[in-house]
Amino acid sequence: MNSVGAIILISGVVQGVGYRYYCYNRARNLGLNGWVKNNRDNTVSAQVEGDRSLIESLIEELKVGPQSAVVSNVNVEWIEFKGEFSDFKLTY
């Protein structure tokens, strides 16, 4: 397993459309750890840890989002795996 971390910033119409729950469910189904939250500038942020190929799968799903979302950009910063999360959480 190639464990890594990623900080992901999603922009577009991604608040008020169930995007955080979409990310939360997808990340948990993939067995990833971390968090997702809404930002004041109407973007959504996530920090994820786990196998790189699984994170890449999540990123592909985040580029689409739930049916009512319009994703304009998904920015990913790969970071060192720290093992600081034990599950995946919705934060505020």
Secondary structure as GFF3:
##gff-version 3
##sequence-region A 1 92
A	DSSP	beta_strand	3	13	.	.	.	ID=ss1
A	DSSP	alpha_helix	19	29	.	.	.	ID=ss2
A	DSSP	beta_strand	33	38	.	.	.	ID=ss3
A	DSSP	beta_strand	44	51	.	.	.	ID=ss4
A	DSSP	alpha_helix	52	62	.	.	.	ID=ss5
A	DSSP	beta_strand	70	79	.	.	.	ID=ss6
A	DSSP	beta_strand	88	90	.	.	.	ID=ss7
###
